[in-house]
């Protein structure tokens, strides 16, 4: 029974991907900017609202851990968060694809593509660097579910210069993807995606971090990121 409960979130995740893949292909084949943008908005809303409300519920009254335990609650949250995250990434990709070639101007398309590739590499690199500096599992907010022995503020790597590299410089890859496709709607989607995640961070993550900081004056809380 325990093995079934552990495997259930992963199985549901794969079922979600199997259902979403044909929908992604259909939206891409229709080549409609309004349809792709609508999918992106729905996907971003689902991701931000699910993660935001889940973290608020968990951090305020331990909603997941009271029902499923620390590890099992985290596994269930992570599986659902990953599914919404993948759909969100696909949404931005669909907008970039549908809006390809719409970014015109004095700069040549090859220059835009090259600059987009640079931004994409920088964004992915910064996110990978920031993730490597955090405690294991922080990319999916594990510290909100499973107590961390070493609660501390991370000041190494990109955190030395930027308080939140994941949600700031770490979003350069979204703008880079839009430029790779020379997609004006893609740039708009990248901006909206970053604005939404910053609002979610302020509403759902920062209050938890502040509570940990005041609860342990001698030890600062570990940063959360995603």
Buried (B, 14 or more C-beta within 10 A) or exposed (E): EEEEEEEBBEEEBEEBBEEBEEEBEEBBEEEBBEBBBBBBBEBBBBBBBBBBBBBBBBBEEBBBBEEBBBEBBBBBBBBBBBBBBBBBBBBBBBBBBBBBEBBEEEEEEEEBBEBBBEBBEBBBBBBEBBBEBBBEBBBBBBBBBEEBEEBEBBEEBBBEEBEBBBBBBBBBBBBBBBBBBBBBBBBBBBBBBBEBBBEBBEBBBEBBBEEBBEEEEEEBBBBBBB
